[in-house]
Amino acid sequence: MMEMVTAGAGYQETRSVCPYCGTGCGVILEHDEKRVFAVRGDPAHPANCGALYTKGRALAQTVDGERLASPLRRARRGAVSDGSRGARPWARPPRALPRLLRPTVRRPARSMSRGS
């Protein structure tokens, strides 16, 4: 649920909810028609009273029009990229994916608590 709060010179403020965890902290997004450029905690929201943890504070950095809309695939492995990638439908994973992931799955897991 998003509720318009205020509008300023070239931007709007809208109340919303942080999408990162199940708490549902209230956020106020400062945005224009194309991008979100600031996020702050909503002091009127009962879940967080204006406080945000790291992911919530970085929300503006993860929400923009440059995000991928579909999976991309390079022409061939090792090819020098010209920056272009072929878009692939979400419903059709590449046939080579199991073969490409097999070495990773077989590798022993490192302990995240050791930071390695």
N, C-alpha and C positions, 0 to 999 in steps of 0.2 A: 504494500500500500504506500503510495506516495502522495504527499500533500504539499501544495505550494505554500511557502512561508512568506517570502518577500521577493521583490524584483528590484534590481539596482540598474546602474548604467551599463547596459549590455549583458547583464547576467541575471540569473534567477537563483533563488534558494529554495530547495525542496526537501521536505522531511522524508526519510526512508528508513530502511532497516539494513544493517550490515549483513552481508550474505555468508560470512566466513565460518561461523560456528552456530550452535543451536541456541545461544543465549538470546539473540535477536536485539542487539544493542541499537538504540536509535541514533541515526546520523543525520546531519544536515549537509546536503550536497550543494556546492556552488557550481553552477554550470551555465553554458550558453546553449545554443541549438545543436552544437557539434560535439562538445566535450565537457567532461567534469574536470574542473581545475582545482578544487579544494574540497576537503571533507573535514568536518569537525563533529564531535559528539553532541548529541541533543540534550541539553541540560533539563529539558522537560520530560524526558523519557524515563519511565520508572526502572527499566532494566539496568541502565548504566549511569543515569544522572549526569550525562555529559562526558564521562570518561570513556576512552577507547584504548584497546591494547594495540600492539604493533601492526597486526594485519589490518585492523580497522583504520588506523591512521594512514596507512599506505594505500587505501582504497582508490584514491584519485589516480594513482600511478598505474593501476591495473584496469581501469575502465576508460577506454578510448576507442575511436573509430578505426584504429590501426590493427585491432585484434583479428586473428584468423577467423574466417567464417566457415572454412572447411579444411580437411586435411590436405596437405600439399606433398607432392612427390617430385624428387629431382629426376632428371632424364635418365641418368645412370650413376651408379656408385663411383665416386672418385672424379666425376666430371667437374670441370671448372664451371662455376655457376656465373651466369650473367645476371643473376638476381631474379630470374623468372622461374616459377615452379608451376607444375601442372596441378590444378585442383582436382580432387577426387571426392566422390560422394561419401558421406558418413556411413551409409548402409553397406558399402562394399569395401571391407578391409583388404589391403594388398595380400595376394596369395603368398608372397615371400615373408610375411610378417612372422609366422611361427619359426621359420628357419633363421631369421635375423635375431629373434629374441632368445633362441635356445642357448647360446653361449652365456648370456646374462643370467638366465634362470639357473644354469648349472653352477655358476660361480658361488662360492660360499658367501653368505651374508656377513657384512661387517657390523659390529655393534655400534649403534648410534650413540650409546652412552659414552663410548670412548672417543667419539668425535673423529673417527677414521673412516 
